[in-house]
Amino acid sequence: MSTPTSVPVAATATEKPTSSLQDPDQYPEKLESTSASASASASATGAANASDEEAAIPPPAAVEVLQKWNEPRINTYRFLAANYSFIILGMSDGVIGVSTNIHPQIETYYNISYTVVSLVFLSPFVGYLLAALANNLIHHHLGQRGVAVLAPLCRIVGYLPIAFHPPYAVLPVVMLFVGFGGGLEDSAWNAWIGNMQSANELLGLLHGAYGLGATIGPLIATTMITKGLLGWWTFYYIMLGAVGIELVANTLSFWGATAAVHRAGYTAANGGSRTTTRHVLRDPITWLLALFLLGYVGAEVSLGGWIVTFMLRVRNAEPFLAGLTVTFFWLGLTVGRVMLGFVTGRIGEKLAISVYLLLSIALQLLYWLVPSFVASAVFVAFLGFFLGPLFPAVIVAATKLLPSDYHVSAIGFAAAFGGGGAAIFPFAVGAIAQSKGVQVLQPIVLAILVFILMMWWILPGGLRRGGLEAAREKKEKVGQGVVDGYKWLKEKTGRSD
């Protein structure tokens, strides 16, 4: 799972963990020693034989400072590279479904059914799960550099055969590589940026980049197919070029983020031990976050992947306008992530996401029940707007609820496992739509939204600002907030058992 360039050092019970460890010459000026004698002792015992990487480890008594996106300078390039990676991830997720007319084109080209063509959704799920299990080890042995290089290479391995429109049986196989590469970066950059200052805002920008990719990808693909009359596979020529640029940018930016730097971080924090994914998975909060993201991403990509078919076959829209509708959805998602990212942290993640989800449920009902193309297009745009900030807020919640040494594995696992929702739920919609019609999209998405709202309320922490931090400090159990809310309601209404 993704690791920040470092893991927090000497964390206290109330301090948020830092991610200050960077390339050897980048960050020492960011730290202050709390004890001059401790600094002198550390210098005397280690300076003589320390390598550059060893010298980069801050003294145990260092005051913790969260990294900034632009300090040290290398972080600027890495942050930009991570955002570019998420644009490509959004383009990939946005175009693989019916949202761009690629899905119907594949169905027609290979003369296959809804259910069979939906295997291209299910295959990346396997890749995401493998990424969830492998990410921690990749960081341990290869560092962030390994993720930065392996992820785009896996995408190239996937996109290259697709560009030659091979027999359909090849597509689910190569999409596994696409899913693996996406899962590596999805988890890695989420965990890294989630441990920075202004994490809500920065993650909003990161996921806004995903939304931007998911907006322009379908628009480009729809235009190429409907206006340019090009084959569905020609879009992947563009993807190959974009991923080639990503490989160069990632390699240059993250070359100094080696395995030795990563290992030095958790050695300083945990005395040499590594918190394994197996250990992290014993915490129920990890699973609640993973299930939330599985449902959220499933709802997001199911909507984005099936909007066009729903508009064509249920709202009787013309093809180009139907293709534009999904652009409105992804554009709303992008704007919501960027704008609401500056609101979420100010009112508290628990309350903010509860409000966003309740509004999303109302909009989903309107989208389902109002039989008007124009109204549906408006509801879908606002639905995207309020769904947008959910993923970033969950990552921030993980950093506030879980111990600092859990962040790399827990956030990585939840993000990669949740990313599998982009595969399994659209596949389920396709399989059910085969016999029941594409209108099944609406009740399925509504049920998912209600489910993830329940998951969110079960998490520790009340709805007040700072509730997540207080829950961690008090070691509040899962579901305690629901119990407290029930007791409060009972007192207010004067009820007694």
N, C-alpha and C positions, 0 to 999 in steps of 0.2 A: 504494500500500500504505500501511498505516497508518503514520503517523508520530507519535512522541511530540510533545508540544507543542514540543519542541526536539530538536536532534541534539547529541551530545556535542561539547564544546569542548576542544581541545587534549588529546586522549586520549593517554595513554602506552601503551607496549607491554603493560604488565601491568595497567593499571587498566581496570575495566569502565566503559563509556561512561555518561555522565550524560544526564539528560533534564531539566535544570534550567530551561530557558527557558520562561517562562510569560507571562502578561499583564504589561505593563510594571511595574506596581506590586506584583507578587506575590512576587518571589523574591530581590531583591538581598541581603536579609539572610542568605540561605542560603549565600552564597559568601564565601570569604576570599581576599584577594589574597596571593599568595606573595611579592610584592615591592611595597613601598610606592612605590618610584620608578616601577614599571611602572604602578601605578594612577594616580599623579599625571600621568604622561605621557598616559595614555589619556584622562583627564578634560580635560586642557588642549587636546588636539587635536580631541576630538569633542563635548564637552558644549555648546559654543556653539550649534551649528546642528542638533544631533540632535533628531529627532522622538521621541515617546514610545516607539515601537517600536524605533527605533535605540538609544535609551538603555537598552533592556532587554537588549541583548547584553552578556554578561559579558566582562570583559577577558580577553585570551588567557592570561594567567598565572593565571587563577582556579583555585582548588582545586575539583576536580570532586566533585559531590555528587549521588547518585542521588535522584530525586524520591521522595516518599512519597505514598501514596494520599490522605492528609489534610493535606499541606503542599505548597504553599500551600492556603488554604481552598477555593479554586475547584476543586481536585482532588477534594475530597470529593463535590461535586455532580456532577462529570464521571464519577467512578468509579461513583457510584450510577446515573447515567443509562446508562453503558455496561452495567452489570449488568441494568438493566431491558430494554435492547435485546436482550441475550442471552436473557432470558426469552422475549421475543416470537419470537426466532429459533428457540429450542427448541420453542415451541408450534407454529410453522409446520412445522418438520421433523418433529415428532412426529405431527402429524395428517394429513399428506398421504398417508401410506401406509395399508396395511391395518390398522395397529395400532389404529385407532380405529373400525373399521367404515365409515369414510368411503370407503376404497378399494373394498370390495365394493358400497357404495351407489352409487358413481359407475359401477362396472361394470354394475350392474343398471339404474340410471336411464337410461343411454345405450345399453344393450344392446350392449356392446362386449366384446372379449376381454381377457385378462390383458396381452397384448403391447401392445395399443393404449392401454389405460388407464395403462400404465407410462410412456407418453410424458410424463405429468405429473412423473415423476422426472427424465427426461432433459433437459427444457427448462431447468430452473434451472441445470444444468451449464453451458450456454452463457452464462447470466447471470453465473455465478461466474467463468468465464474472462475475460469482458469486464471484470469488476470487477478481476481480477488485473492486467490490462494497463493499466487506466485509473486505478487508485488513486494511483499516484505523480504523475501529471499533475494529478489533482484536488487532491491536497495542495499541489502547486506553485502552482496558480492560485487555489484556493479555501480552502486550509488545512483543518484538522480541522472547521471550521465547515461547509465544503462537504459533507463526509461526513455530519456530524450531521443536515443538512437533507435532502440528496438521498436518503439511504437510506430513511427512513420514507416520503418522497414516492413513491419507486419501489414500495414495498410497497402503499401505498394504491392506486396505479395498477393493481397486480395484483389486490388483494383485492376492489376495488369491482365489477368485472365478475363475479367468481366468486360474489359474494353474490346475484347475479340469475340464477344457474345458466343461463348462456348455452349455445348449441350447443357440443358437445364440442371442436370444432376451435378454439374460442377459448381453452380452458384452457391448452394448451401455450404459446400466445403470451403470455398475461398472466403465466404463471408465470416467464417469462424475466425480467420486471421484478422479481418477487419474489426471484429468484436474484441479480440484479444488486445490489439493495439489501442483501440478506443478505451477499453477498460483500464489499461495501464496508465494512460494519461489522465483519464477522468479521476481516478483515485489519487494519483500522484500530485497533480497540481491543486486539487481541492484541499488536501491535507496541508500542503506547503503554505498556500495563501490563507487558509483558515487559521493559521497560527501567527498572522501578521497583525500589526496595528490596523484599525479601521477594517476589520475582516468583513463585516456586513457589506460595506461599500465596495471593497475590492472583489469579493465574491460575486456581488451584483454585477460588476463590470465583466468578470470572467464568464459568468453565465449569460450576461448580455451578449458577449461575443458568440456564445453558442447559439443564442436566439438569432443573432445577425446571420450566422451561417445557415441556420434553418429557414431564414427568410429569403435570402438571396439564392440558396440552392434550388428550392422548388421553382422560384421565379425564372431562373436561368434554364432549368430543365424543361419547364412547361413551355417556355418560349421556343426552345430548340425543337421540341417535338411538335407543338401545335402550329407554330408560325414558320419555323425553318424546315419542317417536314423531315427532320433527321431521325435516325434510328435511336432507340432508347439508350443504347450502349455508348453513344458519342459523348454523353455527359461525363463519362469516366475518363475521357481524354483530359478534360479540365481538371478532374480530381487528381490524376496522376501528376500533372504539372504542379498543382498546389501542394501536394504532399512532398514532392521533390524539394520545393522551397522550404517546407517545414523541416525536412531532414537537415538541410544545411543550417538553418537558423537555430534549431535545437542543439545541434552538435557544437556550434560556435559558442552559444550562450551557456550551456551546462557542462562544458568540457572540464571545468575545474571542480564540479560537484561529484567527486570520486567516492568510491566505496570507503576509502580510508577516512574521508571527512565525515561520512555518515556514521561509520562505526565509532569514531572519536566522540561524536555527540552522545550516543547512548552509553558509551563507556564512562564518560564524565558524569552522566545523570544517574546511572544505575550500578555503578561500580563494576562494569564489565559484562553484566548480564543483558540479554536481549529479550524484550517482551515479545513473546511469540503470538501469532494469530490465534493459535489454539487456546492460549490463556485468555486473550481478549474476548473470544467468542463465548466464554463462560459468563460474561456480564450480560444480563438481560437488556440493558440499555443499548448495547451494540445491535442486538437483534431487532429491537423496536425501531431504531433508526434505519436499519437495513430494510425492514418491511415497509416503513413509511416511504422510503425512496423507491423501493420496488413498485409500490402502488402509484406514487406520484409520477415517476417517469413513464410507467405504463399508461396512465391517463393522458399525459402530455403527448406521447408519441402515437397513441391510439387516435387521439383527436387529430393530430397533425397528419397521420397516415391515412385516415379514412374520411376526412372532411370532403375531399373532392368527389369521391364516389357517393357519399351521402347527398351532397348538393346536386349531383347529376341525376341520381335515381329517385330521390325522395323530394327534393325541392325543385326538380326539373330545370336546373340552371344550364346555360350553354357552357361548353367546355372551358373556354378561356376565362369566363367570369368565375366558374367553379375553381379554377386554378388560382385565381387572385384571392379567393376567400381564405385559402390556407396561408397565403402571404400575410393577410390581415392578422391571422391567429399568431403566427410567429413574430410579426412585428409588435403586436401587443405584448407578447411574452418578453421580447427584448426590452421594450420601453419600461415595462413593469419591473424587470430585474434591476435596471439602472436607477429608476426614480424611487421605487419603494425601498431599495437598499439603504437609502438615506433616512428612511422613516422607521424601518424595522428595529434597528438598534436603539432608537430614541424612545420607543414606547415599550420595548421588551419583546423578545422573540416569541415567547409563549402566547401573549395576547395578540400580537400582530398576525401570526400565522393562523390563529383561531378565527380572526376577523376575515382574513383573506380567503380562508376555506369556506366559511359560511357564505360569503358573497359569490364564490365560485359555484357552490351548490345551487344557489338561486339562479345564477346565469345559465348553468347547465340545464336546469328545468325549463327555463324560457326558450333556450335553443332547441330543446326537444319538442316542446308543446306548441310553440307559435309557428304555424305553417306558412312562413313568409321568407323568401330568399333574402331580401334586404335586411329584415329583422334578424335573421339567423347570422348574417355576415357581421352585424353590429355586436350581437351577443357573443359570437366567437372571438372577436377582437378583444372585448373586455374580459372574457374568460381567460384568454392568454395573459392579459395584463395582471390579473390577480393571482394567477398560478405562477407567474414568473419568479417571484422572490422566495418561493418555498424551498427549493433545493439549497440555495446559499444559506438560508436561515438554519436549516437542519445541520449543516456543517459547522456553523458557529455554535449551535446548541451542543454538538458533540464536544467541542473544545471546552465548553463551560461545565458540562456534566461529568466528563470522564477524567481520570488521572492523566497527567501530562505524558506519561510513558505509554499510554494506550492510543494516543492520537494517530500515530502513523498507521497502525494496524486497523484500528476501529473505523477511522474515517475512510481509509482505503477500502476495507471490506464493504462498508455500507455503500460507498459510492459505486464500487464495481458491481456488487450484488444488486443494488438499486438500478444500475444501468441495464441489467438484464430485463427490467420491465419494458425496455424499448423493444424487446424481442418477443417475450412471452405473451403480453396482453394484445398487441396487434395481431399476433398469430391466432389467439383465441377468438378475437373479433372476426377474423377472416374465416375461421373454421365454422363458427356459429352462423355467420352471414351466408354461408354456402346454402344452408337450408331454410333459414329464417328471414334472410334479407338484411341489408346493411343498416336498417333502422335499429338493429340490436345494439349499435354503437352507443346510443344515448343512455339506456338503462345501465349498461355495463360501466360506462364512465361515471355515471351518478353513484353507483354502488361503490366504486373505487374511492371517490371523493369522500363519501361518508366513512368508509373504512379507515382512511388515513387520518381523518379528523379524530376518530376514536384513538388511534395510535398516538396521536399528538397529545391528547388529553391525559393519556395514561402515563406519559413521561413525567418524571419528578419535576417539581417546581410549580408555583402558583402562577396566576396571570399577571401579577404585578411585575414592574420592571425590577430586574435583579433577582427574580425568583429562581432562575436556573443556578446562579452562583450560590444563592442561599441553600438550595437543595443539595448541592455538592458538599458544601461546608457542613451541613447537618447530616449528611449521608442519608438523605431521604430515599425511601424505597419506591420502586415502580408502583404507580397507582395511588400513592399517598395523596396526591393533589386532588384526585377524584373523591377520595374519602373525606378530605378536609372540606371540599366544596359541598358535599352532601350534608356534613355536620353544620356548616354555615347556613345553608338553605333551611335546614330543619329548625335552627334557632330563630331565623328570621320569620318563618311561617308559624312558629309556636307549636310545631308538631312534636310528639314524643312517642317513643316505641312502646 
